[in-house]
Amino acid sequence: MKTKVGIDRIHFYLPPKYVDMGLLAEARGVDPNKYLIGIGQEKMAVTDATIDIVSMGLNAAYPIIQEEDKDLIDQVIFATESAFDYSKAAATYLHESLGIHAFAKSYEIKEACYGATAALQIACDYVRLRPERKVLVVASDIARYGLATGGEPTQGAGAIAMLISKNPSVLALEEDSISLTDNQYDFWRPDYLDYPLVEGKFSTQLYNQCFIKIMEEAANKHLDLFDTLKGLCFHLPFSKMGKKALQAYQDYLNSKEGSLDPKVVLAFNRWLEVYPDLIQIGKQVGNIYTGSLYLGLISLLVNGTALNAGDKLGLFSYGSGAVAELLVGQLQVDYRKVLKLEDLNKRLAQRQELSIEEYEMIFSEKLPNDGKTHLLEPSVLPGDFYLTKIDGHRRYYQQYKTQTD
C-alpha cells in the first residue's frame, strides 16, 4: 500500500487593513454592483511598506511549524510573482526566521499564479521518496495594477503556508494530475515595468479554454471524474472566475453533445452547491496570485458543511502565460481540527477599514532605495513578523512585540 502524502497543515495570513469595494467603486465613478456583484468582491486587503511577501509568508508559516518540524523540513519552497530581488530567494529569509535546520534547501518558484501548485507537486514528490521528511511550501503575493486602472478592483494581498508530509491531516494528494502549457500573453510583467500588462477579456477566455482542455483530458483518462469529485476548487483572482469557467465548460459540453449525461449534470450541481463556500474568504481579501487557489481551499474547508472525511476534491490551478493543472485530493479524518479557525476569524474581525484617501496614500508609499539605514515602524498586530529595517539594500525582519509581551 502506498504511503499517503499531501497537506498536513495549512494556514493563511491576511494584512490588517482593507478597503471597502463599494466605496472604491463610488470613488472611481463606477456602479458599486460592478464590483460587488459583477466580479463578486466585497473587500480588498491592503499592505503598507512594512508588510511584504516575506513578512506575510512568515506570518502564514509560523503558526503551523512545531519545534519537531524544524529538523524534518528538508525544503522551503517560496512561490511568488511579487519578488523584490532578482537573485536572492525569499525562502532564505523564512529558513532563518523559522529556525529550519541548516541542511535544508530553500528556493523560489515563478510561473504567475501557478507557482504554488508547482511547489506543492515538487514537495509531494520529494516526500513520497523520503516519507520521514517534510517540505514547507509558501505562496505569498501582493497583487497591484495601479490606482484607478481597470485591474484595480482585482488587487489584494496575502500568504498561504502548507506543510507537506506523509499521512497528512488535511488533504492526501493523488500522484496523477493533468497539466497544460500554452504560451500566451494574457498577463505578464517585463522587469522594467512596475505593474503588469493585462489583456483582461483574453485572460478570462484563456482561463476558460485551459479549464475545458484540462477537464476533457481528465475525463478521458479518468472516467469516474464526474462521479468522484465532491467539490472543485479554482484559482480565483476574483470570486466569479470559477463560476465563469464552469459555465464555459457546460456550454462546451452542450454544444458538443447536444444533451449532458445525467452524471455530468449531477457533478455540476455538486460543484455549484459548494461554490459559495469556496469564495467566502476570497470575497473579503481579493486576489493573492499564487495563493488564490489555496485560499479557496481553506474557505471551502472552513465553510463547507456538506463535506466529509473521505470526500475527493479537484483543484484547478491556473497561471497566466499560461500553465494550468488539475490535482485531486482526498479529505482526511482530522482536517477540521488543524485549520486554526479561531485565528482566522480573529484576523478577519480585527482588520481596520481604510478610507479611500488613506488607501491611496498607502498605495503610493515606496521603500527607500538609497542603501542607507532605515528603521521602519510596525503596522502589524502584536506577534506578527514585519519588515523592521533596510540597511545597505538588505532587509531584516522581526516579530512585533509590545512591552507586555
Beta strands, then each sheet from edge to edge (+ up, - down):
strand 1: 5-13
strand 2: 17-20
strand 3: 43-46
strand 4: 73-79
strand 5: 105-109
strand 6: 134-143
strand 7: 156-166
strand 8: 171-173
strand 9: 178-181
strand 10: 187-188
strand 11: 197-198
strand 12: 229-234
strand 13: 312-319
strand 14: 323-331
strand 15: 352-354
strand 16: 374-375
strand 17: 385-391
strand 18: 394-399
sheet 1: 5+ 4+ 6+ 7- 1+ 8- 14+ 9-
sheet 2: 5+ 4+ 6+ 7- 1+ 8- 14+ 13- 12-
sheet 3: 3+ 2- 15-
sheet 4: 10+ 11-
sheet 5: 16+ 17- 18+
end
